[in-house]
Amino acid sequence: MTDSPMPSPPFPSPDNGVLRVIVGNAIASIRNGEASVEEAILHAAVHGWYEGHIQGEDACPGCDFRGGLPKSGNRS
């Protein structure tokens, strides 16, 4: 991992327990032949993004992301 600041979410924090499970399941699915590398990456990316979205909603209800801009705010 790096100490550089992360870009704006949605993504789970690097120490998120659910993210560890998602990554572990992706690795296991490749090792046991249930998924190709591409399938495992896609599955982990989608579920990781969704977990980040959930984490962001918990941290900032009404925001599009863990930033502080309300859903109706202008991002430009």
KATA-V753492 format. One record per helix or strand of 2 or more residues. SS is the DSSP state (2 for helix, 1 for strand). FROM is the first residue (numbers start at 1). TO is the last residue. If there is no record, write none. Layout:
ss | from | to
SS | FROM | TO
SS | FROM | TO
//
This chain:
ss | from | to
2 | 17 | 31
2 | 37 | 59
//
